[in-house]
Amino acid sequence: MTEAGDRTLLREFLLGLAKGMNAAADSVDRIGDTLVQVSQAYGHDDLEITVLPTVILIQTGEGEEGRVAIRSTVNASFRFDQIAALYRLIDHAKRAEIAPIDGINRLNEIGAMKPTHGWFVRTFGHALLTTGLALLLAPSWQGALVAFVLGAAIGVAKLVRSPTLQIVFPVFAAFVCALAVFLLAPHFAVGDPIRLLIAPLATFLPGGVLTTAVVELAAGQMLAGASRLVFGFVQLALLAFGILAAGTLVGVGSSSYVPLPADTTVPWWTAAIGVLLFAIGNYLHFSAPPRTFGWVLLVLLVAYGGQLLGGALIGAAVSGFIGALAMTPLVLWIASLRRGAPSQLTFLPAFWLLVPGAAGLVGLTEAIGTTRGYEDFAQAVVSIMSIALGVLIGTALYRVVHQGAEELADFHIEVPASLTEEEKPPFWARLVPGTPRTFWRRRRRRPAPDQRGDASSTPAATEESSPFSQATES
């Protein structure tokens, strides 16, 4: 195959990898770094890559030979089994162990993968993760039962794969969950209604989006971070609208939107049960590979333990900072192991457990539905920022330990080859025969006056130069 064909295939392969990593909810800076590593593994260092949450641009070649490919990423999301398969492919691509055409075919296979578990198991998994999160947010046995039923209903509805319905489905789910909780709260001890109804909406909460947005902003990715941050807050606003619409229909007072103190009648080991159910639910609902369950459970325990420690040391508002700081190096270390788990596969459940999205949704609902102003919403924003800061610092510490603290700024402007001046050789090189601009080149002898006519027609009229001067004479 021609070199142009190789570049075209590599370009399409890189675009496919970027779209897959976007579907895995990875950050744009990490996507760009991965594409650079893959292109270098295939012997191409002349790539220019620009990655945004919805647009990918890749240029191969320079000058008139340069080619630019643009792709818009669809609003797709991968299950955990697809994420694991994608990052196995990326590991092979970083070592150039797979041809680009085979990599493209493998990406198509990953996109068309069927879930490992059937619809009943996936629905049951969604109900379990909802129950586990309810035991952590609003500990109550009656509330856990309500969360299980609502989680099963939402899990069944999520089986419908329709891009049009996916746009309005989060608002509809928030409305239905809020309506059920507000109607049951006066008759059953369900705990805190506002936190209980958030548990079935866990997979809709943009906790990972908001945290990734803040990390991208801190990393200098202003366009990606700002757009993702706005997208996350719009998702929160839509969910809050569904909750407030249900509250208006039922006729609840503004006090129903204020979180109640946690129930202290449940035993201390309820939190451990909640974390375990949450891990099992994620494993079943998202069809995670079997070997990754232990790693996900370990990260969840470390994240929740760090959050508890942070709440005891520095307060609940920024407790997520300690949880994120504790689990981030662990996640990156697990991803570096040969039989570990991809970082996104363990990051996402930890984000949902640290509930930055839940804090934002509670704060926004209170700010709109009560007269307490925006103090609670500001506290929710602080919670989101603290979790993102913990992720950022944890990532930096891991890189310092494994890659060293010295880094060079990536700022270099290439001058076109046609405009670059020829480098003057050093003096010692000009003393060596056969080198460019050497002193030992034999000058051409001017032909005699009576031979000038013949010299113009035959090359033999000029005296031949030495062999080495033929190759170097300009």
Salt bridges, closest charged atoms under 4 A:
GLU3 OE2 - ARG7 NH2 3.51
GLU12 OE2 - ARG71 NH2 2.70
ASP26 OD2 - ARG30 NH1 3.11
ASP46 OD2 - ARG7 NH1 3.04
ASP81 OD1 - ARG79 NE 3.20
GLU97 OE1 - HIS92 ND1 3.00
GLU97 OE2 - ARG95 NE 2.80
GLU109 OE1 - ARG106 NH1 3.07
ASP192 OD2 - ARG195 NE 3.67
GLU216 OE2 - ARG228 NH2 2.99
GLU366 OE1 - ARG372 NH1 3.56
ASP376 OD2 - ARG372 NH2 3.32
GLU414 OE2 - HIS412 NE2 3.28
GLU422 OE1 - ARG437 NH2 3.50
GLU463 OE1 - ARG445 NE 3.00
GLU473 OE2 - ARG444 NE 3.52
